[in-house]
Amino acid sequence: MMGPGPVNADPRVQRAMSADLLGQYDPAMTDYMNEVMELYRQIFVTKNHWTFLIDGTSRSAIEAALVSMVEKGDKVLVPVFGRFGHLLTEISERVGATVIPIHKDWGEIFTEEEIASALDQHKPSILAICQGDTSTTMNQPLDYVGRLCRERGVISYVDATASLVGNPLPVDEYQIDICTVGLQKCLGGPSGSAPVTMTDEVADRIKRRWHVEKGIEPEGFKPGAGSRIQSNYFDLAMIMAYWSPDRLNHHTEATSMLYCARECARCVLEEGLQNCLDRHFLASKAMVAGLKALGLDLYGNQDFKMTNVTGVYIPEGVISEAVRHDMLHDFGIEIGTSFGPLHGKIWRIGAMGYNARKDAILRTLSSLTSVLKIHGVKLPDEDAALAALEVYRSA
């Protein structure tokens, strides 16, 4: 799967998921939970205590973060530079926020000055932003966003579903207050578990809304002074109590996905986080070299593209879905379509997680070359796979 995600899971991760199940109060299970918290502190490059998993796809963590932080009437600023900024806008609206979306053309990113100006003009309590938006293949710089927010007393929330460990995101260094991700992109796992990390300040804001469900209240429990979080399943206050030493029951932990998330983190950390980032950077460079050798035009501001996915314009006269069909059915390789204003205009070709490998990239480029020829595209004489291989050999 060489699209914008999901991608093929690392074989180690698949094997880990086949281990025997454990009861949710088995000491081995709670030990695993504690270990996962520590592993993901290293993945996020943070000292945040509250670093744990949401049982669900990456979108579950996005929704959990917003529904648990945002109270009715809170002002949320959302810089939108692709589909997933619109998602943050919609979820925030659904929980009753006053949402202020600001927009950039797809294929561009926001500058530091634009973010600072919007914060000063609108004075939100929360800024919600994506790092890498696979719909546009753009990677929004974040090294200044957390600082700008903290200088103004604004909470910064980052959706890094598609970018973490493929693009740098040291959470503490960037002063990000809360960040959520998924496993199915650069972390090399399947969709179904969503890591989250947050500062103590954000955790305290959420705990202020802690209302335990009837039948499991600890003796003497006093609910928080804030409004009750509108979702039971995505109630981070209750989930944090489950991940705390109190182990106050919330739901049955998804054991196989816990194993999965643990092994995803172990794979990255055994490789070395910087080595993993370098591998994605090199894979991107090789993929770009191969696509250019085919005479294809790249989409978007290349100074800010994600390392793990590349947008490329579909050649004129080519039926996009016919090419994707032949790539999949004749060569066993899936590349991504697009949607919104880019529907039918670009393909999105990934190289991330376990698939950010030399052999996967060379196979993709060779297959794409053959399929484009089948569909009557006149290609340059240069060999795409050899162009990519040269990048690897010179690295």
N, C-alpha and C positions, 0 to 999 in steps of 0.2 A: 504494500500500500504506500504509494509515493505521492499522495495528495497532501492536503493541509492538515491531515489528522482526522480520525485516528490512524495509527500506524501499527505495524506488526509488533507485538510484545516481545521483549527479550525472552529467549528460551528459559533463562533462569527464573524469570518472573512467572512464566507459565507453570514451571515445575513447583515453585513455592505455593501456588494456588491449589495444588492437588493434595497438600498435606491434610491430615485428619483435622476435623473440626474440634473446637474446644468450647466448653461452657463459658458463659460470659463472666462468671465469677471464679473460674479456675485461676489459681495463682499464676499459672503459665500465661494465661490470657492477659491478665493485668500487667504482668511483666512485659509482654509484647507491646502493650499500649504505652507503657512508660518508655520502652526502647524506641518506639516509633516517634514519640515526642522529641526525644533527643536527636534522633537521626535527622528529622526535618528541621530542627534548629540549624543543623549544619547545612542542609540544602538551601534554606532561606538566608543563611549567613546572619543569624540573629541570636540574641540571648533571650528573646521573649519566652517566658514560661508557657504562655498559652499558645502552644503550637501543637496541633492535633488534627484529626481527620473528621470530615463529614461523610457519612455513608450516603453516597449518591454520586451522580456525575458532577463534572465541574460546575455546571449551572446550579446545582444544589448548594454549593458553597457560596456562590454569588448571591443567591437569594437569601441564604441563611445570614450572611453578613449584613445585607441591606435591611431585611425585615427585622433583625435584632438590634441594629443601630438606629434606624430611622424611625422617629415618631411623627405622628401626624403634624403637618405644618413645618417640619424641619426643611430648611433650604438646602438643596443638593445641587451642586454645579457638576455638569457632565460634559467634558470635552469629547465631541463625537467626530471621529475620523474614519468610521467604518461601521459595519453592521453591529458590532458588539457595544459600541457606545449607545446605539439606539436601544439595545437590550438593557443596559444599566439605567437608561432613562425610563423605560417601561416599568421595570421592577420597582424603581423608586416611586413612580407615580402610583402604582398599585398599592403601595403601603402608605399612601397619603402624603408624600412629600410635596413640597413646592419645588419643582424641578426646573432648573435653568440649563438647557442644552446650548452649547456653543459649537459651531460647526467649522470644519475644514473640508476642502474638496478631497474626495477619496484619492489616495495616492500621495497625500501630504501629511505632515505632522504639525503639532503646535510648537511654537517657540517659547522660550522662557518668558519673554516679554508679554506674549499673548496670554499665557496662564496667569502671570502676575496681575495684568490689567483686569482680567475677568474676576479674579479673586477680590481685587480692590473695588471693582464696580458693584458686584453682586453680593459680597459679604455672606457667603454660604457658611453653614456649620460643617458640611461634609463636601469633599471633592471626590468624585468617583471616576476613575479613568482606567482604560486598558493599557497594558504595555504593548504587546504584540497583537494586532488585529489581523487574523488570517484572511478576512474578507478582502483586505487591501494589500496584505503582505508587508505592511509598514510596522516599524518598531518605534514607538513613542519614547523619546528620551525622558528618563525619570530622575536623573541625578540631582535635579534642582526642585522637583515637584514637592517632595516632602519638606524641604527647607522652606519653600515659599508658604506652604500650608502652616507649618509650625510657627513661623514668624507672625501669622495672622490668627492663630488659635483655631485653625480649621483642621478637621480630621481628614487624613488622606487614605483613601481606599483604592487598592490596585487589583485589577483582574489580570493575573499573569498566567491564565490557563494555558495559552499556547506558546509561551516564551521562556518560562523558567528553566534553567540549566542549559538552554540553548543560546540565550542572550543574557548578559550580566544583569543581576538584580540582587545586590547585597542589601537586604532590607534595612538593617540598622544603619549602614553607611548612608543610604539614600533617605533615611528618616521617614520611612513608610510606616504608617500606623496600623494598617491591617491589609493583608494580602491573601488572596485565594488562588489556587491553581487546580489543575487536573493531572491525571497520570498519563493520559492517552497521547500526549504529544512528545516533548523532548525527554520526559522521564521514562519513556519506553514501556509503559504498561497499558492495560485496557481501561476503558472508561468505567467508572463505577465507584471511585473513592476520590475525595477532594481535600487535599491538605489546606490548612489555614493557619496563619500566624497573626497575632495581634499584641499590641503593647498592653501594659497593665492599665493604662488610662482608658483605652478602649474597652478592655475587659470590665473595668469598674462601671463604665457607662452602660454596658449590657447587663451587668449584675443588678444595677438599679431597677431593672425591669423584671427581675426574677420572681416568678410566681409558679410554685410547684403544683403539679396536677394533683387532684384529690386522690387520696388513697395511699400516697407515698410520702406525705409531708413528714419531715423529721420533727420530733417533739420540740415544741417551742419555736417552730419556724415562723418568721415574720416576712411577709412578702415585701418586695422592693417598692420604693415610693413611686417609681415610674409606671407608665402604662404597661399593661400585659402585652408581651410580644404576640403578634397576631397569628403566628403559626406555631403549632405544637411540634411538628417534626423538625422544623428549622429553627427552633428556639435555642439559640446558642447558650443562653444562661443555663438551661437545663442540660444541654450537651456538655458544657464545661463542668457541671457538677458530676456528670457521669465519668469524665476523664480526670477528675480530681481524686485525691486519696479517699474521699467519702464514698465514691462509686455509687452515687445515688442513681438508681435505675432510670433510664430514659427510654431506650429501645434495645433490642438485641444487636450487639455489635456484629457487623458483617465479617465473620472470621476470615474467610478466604480473601476478601479484599484487604483486610489488615495485613495478612501475609504478603499480599501483592504489593501494597504500598511500602511495606518494610523492605522487600527485595528490590523494588525500584530505587529506593534511597541507597541501599547497600551497593548496588551496581554503580551508581554515580560516584559514591564516595570512595569505593575501591579504585575506580578509574582515576579519581581526583577531579574535584569540581572544575578547576581551571583546565585540566586536560579535556574534560567533557565540553566545555565552552569552546576550546580550541578545535576540537573535532568537528563541532557544528560549523564553526567559522570556515574551516578548510573545505568541508562538504559544500557549503554555500558557494565558495569561490570556484570550486570545480564544476558545480552545476551551472553556474553563470557562464563560465568559459565554454562549456559544451553547448549551451543554448545559443550563445553568440556565434559559435562556429556554424550553427545551423542557419544563421542569418535571421534569427528571430529577435524581435524587439522586446525589451524588458519593460514591465509596467512599474510606474511609480517612481518616487524619489529614491534612487539607488543609494544615496548617502545614508538612508534611514531604513533600509529593508531589513526584515527579519533574517537571521542566519538560516532558519530552518524551513523557509518556504519562499519560493520565487514566483512572481507573477510574470506571465509572458503573453503577449498579444497573439491571438489566433490568426494565422495567415489568411489573407483575403481569399475568399472563394472556398474555404475549407469548412466542411460541416463539423462543428465541434464535437457533437456527441458521436458521430461516426468514427472519428479518430479515437475517442476515449473507449468506444466499444471494441475496436480492433486491438487497442493496447491491452485491454483487459482480457478479451477472449482468445486472442492469438498469442499474446506474450505473457499473460498473467500479471500485468502491471496496471495498477489504478493510478491515474492522475486526477486532479481535482477540477471540477467545473467552477463556475462563479455564480453570483446572484446579485440582486439589486441593480444598480446602474452599470455593473460590470458583466451582467448576464450575457453570455454569448460573445463577449469581447476578449476575455483572457482565460487561460488555464492557470491553475495554481499547482506548482510541482514542488513537493516536499522532499526534504532529506533530514529527518529528525529522529531522535531517540535511537533505537536499535538499527534503524534504516539509514542513519547518517554514516554509511559505510562506502568505501571505494567501490566494491563490487556492485552494490545496489545502484549507485549513481551511474556506473558505466553501463549496466544492463538497461537502465531506464533510457539513457541517451541513445544507445544503439537501437533499442526497440522503437523509440520515437522517430529516429531517422528512417527506419524501414517503413513505418506506417505513413509518415508524411510522403514518402516516395510513392507508396501505393495510392495515395489520394491525390497524386498529380502535382505535388509541390516541387518546384525546381529549387534544389538546394545547392549551396556553394560546394566547391570541391573539398573543402576542409572537413576532416573527420571529427565529429562531435566527441565521441568517446576518447579519442586520442588527445583532444584538447584538454579534456578533464583529467586524463591520466597524467599529462604533462604538469598540471598543477600539483598533483600528488607527488610526482617524482622530484619536483623542484622544491617541495616544502621541507 
